């Protein structure tokens, strides 16, 4: 069993896809944030969305670890 690779259980695949989508959305938000002036209202709103999304992603990843 030492050479076996680790794979996700079937029950965590939907969460894994969700995490992947969240990661893509986080990257897109980061790119948009980088193009805005530092104190722009839109930037602050996007940064808040990014923090919320990151927190949700961490929650989903912790749920996945609990199901393994």
VMD Tcl script that builds the backbone (N, CA, C; Angstrom):
set m [mol new atoms 204]
animate dup $m
set s [atomselect $m all]
$s set {name element resname resid chain x y z} {
  {N N UNK 1 A 0.794 -1.194 0.000}
  {CA C UNK 1 A 0.000 0.000 0.000}
  {C C UNK 1 A 0.838 1.261 0.000}
  {N N UNK 2 A 2.131 1.172 0.174}
  {CA C UNK 2 A 2.975 2.341 0.252}
  {C C UNK 2 A 3.031 3.136 -1.043}
  {N N UNK 3 A 2.909 2.489 -2.206}
  {CA C UNK 3 A 2.993 3.189 -3.473}
  {C C UNK 3 A 1.661 3.713 -3.984}
  {N N UNK 4 A 0.624 3.573 -3.192}
  {CA C UNK 4 A -0.714 3.994 -3.609}
  {C C UNK 4 A -0.863 5.508 -3.590}
  {N N UNK 5 A -1.498 6.047 -4.609}
  {CA C UNK 5 A -1.750 7.482 -4.621}
  {C C UNK 5 A -3.049 7.775 -3.900}
  {N N UNK 6 A -3.143 8.949 -3.322}
  {CA C UNK 6 A -4.327 9.350 -2.570}
  {C C UNK 6 A -5.373 9.902 -3.539}
  {N N UNK 7 A -6.592 9.390 -3.465}
  {CA C UNK 7 A -7.673 9.915 -4.285}
  {C C UNK 7 A -8.841 10.281 -3.386}
  {N N UNK 8 A -9.653 11.204 -3.849}
  {CA C UNK 8 A -10.795 11.655 -3.062}
  {C C UNK 8 A -11.907 10.623 -3.089}
  {N N UNK 9 A -12.590 10.433 -1.966}
  {CA C UNK 9 A -13.754 9.551 -1.957}
  {C C UNK 9 A -14.846 10.111 -2.874}
  {N N UNK 10 A -15.702 9.251 -3.363}
  {CA C UNK 10 A -16.761 9.686 -4.275}
  {C C UNK 10 A -17.640 10.772 -3.678}
  {N N UNK 11 A -17.856 10.731 -2.388}
  {CA C UNK 11 A -18.738 11.708 -1.760}
  {C C UNK 11 A -18.174 13.125 -1.771}
  {N N UNK 12 A -16.882 13.281 -1.967}
  {CA C UNK 12 A -16.294 14.620 -1.953}
  {C C UNK 12 A -16.092 15.206 -3.354}
  {N N UNK 13 A -16.400 14.469 -4.391}
  {CA C UNK 13 A -16.225 15.004 -5.746}
  {C C UNK 13 A -17.024 16.271 -6.000}
  {N N UNK 14 A -18.298 16.349 -5.593}
  {CA C UNK 14 A -19.028 17.611 -5.819}
  {C C UNK 14 A -18.360 18.789 -5.107}
  {N N UNK 15 A -17.876 18.555 -3.882}
  {CA C UNK 15 A -17.193 19.616 -3.161}
  {C C UNK 15 A -15.874 19.974 -3.846}
  {N N UNK 16 A -15.189 18.983 -4.387}
  {CA C UNK 16 A -13.931 19.247 -5.086}
  {C C UNK 16 A -14.178 20.124 -6.308}
  {N N UNK 17 A -15.250 19.851 -7.038}
  {CA C UNK 17 A -15.589 20.702 -8.190}
  {C C UNK 17 A -15.952 22.112 -7.735}
  {N N UNK 18 A -16.653 22.210 -6.615}
  {CA C UNK 18 A -17.018 23.517 -6.066}
  {C C UNK 18 A -15.764 24.300 -5.679}
  {N N UNK 19 A -14.821 23.646 -5.039}
  {CA C UNK 19 A -13.570 24.301 -4.663}
  {C C UNK 19 A -12.827 24.772 -5.911}
  {N N UNK 20 A -12.833 23.958 -6.947}
  {CA C UNK 20 A -12.167 24.333 -8.198}
  {C C UNK 20 A -12.808 25.578 -8.806}
  {N N UNK 21 A -14.143 25.620 -8.818}
  {CA C UNK 21 A -14.844 26.807 -9.340}
  {C C UNK 21 A -14.548 28.035 -8.481}
  {N N UNK 22 A -14.506 27.835 -7.170}
  {CA C UNK 22 A -14.197 28.949 -6.270}
  {C C UNK 22 A -12.796 29.482 -6.523}
  {N N UNK 23 A -11.863 28.578 -6.758}
  {CA C UNK 23 A -10.485 28.983 -7.035}
  {C C UNK 23 A -10.414 29.821 -8.313}
  {N N UNK 24 A -11.148 29.419 -9.331}
  {CA C UNK 24 A -11.185 30.191 -10.583}
  {C C UNK 24 A -11.817 31.564 -10.360}
  {N N UNK 25 A -12.885 31.601 -9.586}
  {CA C UNK 25 A -13.544 32.878 -9.295}
  {C C UNK 25 A -12.629 33.786 -8.469}
  {N N UNK 26 A -11.896 33.191 -7.520}
  {CA C UNK 26 A -10.951 33.979 -6.722}
  {C C UNK 26 A -9.861 34.583 -7.609}
  {N N UNK 27 A -9.378 33.809 -8.565}
  {CA C UNK 27 A -8.344 34.315 -9.472}
  {C C UNK 27 A -8.882 35.474 -10.314}
  {N N UNK 28 A -10.121 35.336 -10.791}
  {CA C UNK 28 A -10.727 36.403 -11.589}
  {C C UNK 28 A -10.934 37.657 -10.747}
  {N N UNK 29 A -11.382 37.496 -9.516}
  {CA C UNK 29 A -11.561 38.648 -8.634}
  {C C UNK 29 A -10.223 39.332 -8.357}
  {N N UNK 30 A -9.197 38.549 -8.095}
  {CA C UNK 30 A -7.873 39.118 -7.826}
  {C C UNK 30 A -7.366 39.923 -9.013}
  {N N UNK 31 A -7.603 39.416 -10.199}
  {CA C UNK 31 A -7.175 40.121 -11.417}
  {C C UNK 31 A -7.919 41.449 -11.550}
  {N N UNK 32 A -9.237 41.435 -11.302}
  {CA C UNK 32 A -10.034 42.666 -11.381}
  {C C UNK 32 A -9.599 43.661 -10.313}
  {N N UNK 33 A -9.322 43.178 -9.115}
  {CA C UNK 33 A -8.892 44.042 -8.019}
  {C C UNK 33 A -7.582 44.734 -8.368}
  {N N UNK 34 A -6.667 44.002 -8.958}
  {CA C UNK 34 A -5.347 44.540 -9.298}
  {C C UNK 34 A -5.426 45.696 -10.289}
  {N N UNK 35 A -6.484 45.737 -11.096}
  {CA C UNK 35 A -6.609 46.789 -12.116}
  {C C UNK 35 A -7.253 48.072 -11.583}
  {N N UNK 36 A -7.793 48.028 -10.375}
  {CA C UNK 36 A -8.506 49.185 -9.830}
  {C C UNK 36 A -7.603 50.002 -8.906}
  {N N UNK 37 A -7.886 51.319 -8.819}
  {CA C UNK 37 A -7.133 52.154 -7.876}
  {C C UNK 37 A -7.334 51.667 -6.434}
  {N N UNK 38 A -6.349 51.896 -5.602}
  {CA C UNK 38 A -6.317 51.360 -4.242}
  {C C UNK 38 A -7.562 51.674 -3.410}
  {N N UNK 39 A -8.074 52.890 -3.498}
  {CA C UNK 39 A -9.200 53.288 -2.639}
  {C C UNK 39 A -10.525 53.389 -3.392}
  {N N UNK 40 A -10.625 52.761 -4.545}
  {CA C UNK 40 A -11.863 52.781 -5.322}
  {C C UNK 40 A -12.938 51.956 -4.608}
  {N N UNK 41 A -14.163 52.460 -4.628}
  {CA C UNK 41 A -15.266 51.746 -3.981}
  {C C UNK 41 A -15.428 50.342 -4.561}
  {N N UNK 42 A -15.328 50.222 -5.884}
  {CA C UNK 42 A -15.467 48.906 -6.522}
  {C C UNK 42 A -14.401 47.935 -6.036}
  {N N UNK 43 A -13.187 48.448 -5.826}
  {CA C UNK 43 A -12.105 47.584 -5.344}
  {C C UNK 43 A -12.426 47.064 -3.942}
  {N N UNK 44 A -12.906 47.959 -3.082}
  {CA C UNK 44 A -13.242 47.560 -1.716}
  {C C UNK 44 A -14.341 46.497 -1.742}
  {N N UNK 45 A -15.343 46.681 -2.596}
  {CA C UNK 45 A -16.433 45.696 -2.707}
  {C C UNK 45 A -15.910 44.357 -3.209}
  {N N UNK 46 A -15.031 44.388 -4.197}
  {CA C UNK 46 A -14.463 43.149 -4.732}
  {C C UNK 46 A -13.574 42.452 -3.702}
  {N N UNK 47 A -12.832 43.237 -2.921}
  {CA C UNK 47 A -11.994 42.655 -1.881}
  {C C UNK 47 A -12.853 41.956 -0.819}
  {N N UNK 48 A -14.001 42.552 -0.514}
  {CA C UNK 48 A -14.920 41.930 0.439}
  {C C UNK 48 A -15.451 40.618 -0.119}
  {N N UNK 49 A -15.832 40.617 -1.395}
  {CA C UNK 49 A -16.291 39.374 -2.035}
  {C C UNK 49 A -15.201 38.319 -2.022}
  {N N UNK 50 A -13.963 38.738 -2.281}
  {CA C UNK 50 A -12.841 37.803 -2.294}
  {C C UNK 50 A -12.627 37.192 -0.905}
  {N N UNK 51 A -12.686 38.007 0.146}
  {CA C UNK 51 A -12.536 37.486 1.510}
  {C C UNK 51 A -13.655 36.499 1.848}
  {N N UNK 52 A -14.898 36.854 1.486}
  {CA C UNK 52 A -16.035 35.964 1.759}
  {C C UNK 52 A -15.894 34.647 1.002}
  {N N UNK 53 A -15.500 34.734 -0.253}
  {CA C UNK 53 A -15.330 33.536 -1.071}
  {C C UNK 53 A -14.208 32.658 -0.519}
  {N N UNK 54 A -13.121 33.284 -0.089}
  {CA C UNK 54 A -12.012 32.535 0.482}
  {C C UNK 54 A -12.446 31.810 1.759}
  {N N UNK 55 A -13.207 32.499 2.602}
  {CA C UNK 55 A -13.701 31.874 3.832}
  {C C UNK 55 A -14.604 30.692 3.510}
  {N N UNK 56 A -15.476 30.842 2.528}
  {CA C UNK 56 A -16.371 29.747 2.137}
  {C C UNK 56 A -15.579 28.575 1.571}
  {N N UNK 57 A -14.546 28.876 0.782}
  {CA C UNK 57 A -13.712 27.816 0.216}
  {C C UNK 57 A -13.026 27.033 1.326}
  {N N UNK 58 A -12.531 27.713 2.329}
  {CA C UNK 58 A -11.882 27.033 3.454}
  {C C UNK 58 A -12.883 26.136 4.174}
  {N N UNK 59 A -14.113 26.625 4.357}
  {CA C UNK 59 A -15.157 25.804 4.992}
  {C C UNK 59 A -15.407 24.517 4.213}
  {N N UNK 60 A -15.526 24.650 2.896}
  {CA C UNK 60 A -15.796 23.466 2.049}
  {C C UNK 60 A -14.617 22.498 2.119}
  {N N UNK 61 A -13.396 23.018 2.084}
  {CA C UNK 61 A -12.228 22.147 2.157}
  {C C UNK 61 A -12.170 21.417 3.491}
  {N N UNK 62 A -12.534 22.091 4.581}
  {CA C UNK 62 A -12.565 21.431 5.886}
  {C C UNK 62 A -13.643 20.360 5.942}
  {N N UNK 63 A -14.800 20.629 5.327}
  {CA C UNK 63 A -15.853 19.620 5.244}
  {C C UNK 63 A -15.366 18.394 4.481}
  {N N UNK 64 A -14.628 18.630 3.396}
  {CA C UNK 64 A -14.093 17.522 2.600}
  {C C UNK 64 A -13.141 16.677 3.440}
  {N N UNK 65 A -12.281 17.307 4.212}
  {CA C UNK 65 A -11.317 16.578 5.037}
  {C C UNK 65 A -12.045 15.755 6.089}
  {N N UNK 66 A -13.180 16.251 6.565}
  {CA C UNK 66 A -13.940 15.515 7.559}
  {C C UNK 66 A -14.602 14.275 6.982}
  {N N UNK 67 A -14.846 14.245 5.682}
  {CA C UNK 67 A -15.495 13.102 5.027}
  {C C UNK 67 A -14.516 12.045 4.578}
  {N N UNK 68 A -13.233 12.344 4.597}
  {CA C UNK 68 A -12.237 11.367 4.144}
  {C C UNK 68 A -12.092 10.233 5.119}
}
mol reanalyze $m
mol bondsrecalc $m
mol representation Tube
mol addrep $m
